Amino acid sequence: MTTPVSLQPSRRLGRGQEQIWASQRLRPDLPVANAPHIYRFDRPIDPDRFVAAFDRVVREADALRTVIAEIGGVPHPRTVAVPPSITQVIALPAADLDDWALSRGSEPLDMAVCHYDSVLVEHGVNEWSWYLNLHHVSVDAWAAALVCRATGIAYGGGEL
C-alpha cells in the first residue's frame, strides 16, 4: 500500500480528537459529533459579504481546513490549502427552519471531506438565519464561539 503524498506524517490528532474520531467511525451513520447551531438575524444581511466573511475565517483557521483520511484504520489529518466547502445561500420560510435544520444536522459530516456545514438562510426581508454545523473533532464549544465572533468581525471588515 502506498501513502498519498498529501499526508503530513508529523501531524497527529490529539488524544481527545482521536477518541471523537473513533466514536464516529464506530457509528458512521450517526451524527455523534455534529454540533449544529442556528443564529438568527433580524437585520439586513449582504449574502455575498457574509459568504466571503466566513470563507475568510476558514482560510485563516487550519482547524476548519483539516480533513481526515483513514488509512489502515488510523486517522491521518491534513490541512487543505483552500476551504473545503463554501457557505450555501438558500431561501426557506422561517416556520420550516427548525425541521430543516434537524434533518440536515442528523446527517454525519464526512471528516474526509469537510468538518463544517455552513448555510445562510433567507426567510424574508431582513430576516436571515445562519446554520452552522461544526464537527467536534475540529472544534470545541469555545472554538465554535470564536468562529462566530471572527465571522462577525470579518463581515464588518475588521482584522482577524
Secondary structure, 3 states (H helix, E strand, C coil): CCCCCCCCCCCCCCHHHHHHHHHHHHCCCCCCCEEEEEEEECCCCCHHHHHHHHHHHHHHCHHHHEEEEEECCEEEEEECCCCCCCCEEEECCHHHHHHHHHHHHCCCCCCCCCCEEEEEEEEECCEEEEEEEEECCCCCHHHHHHHHHHHHHHHCCCCC
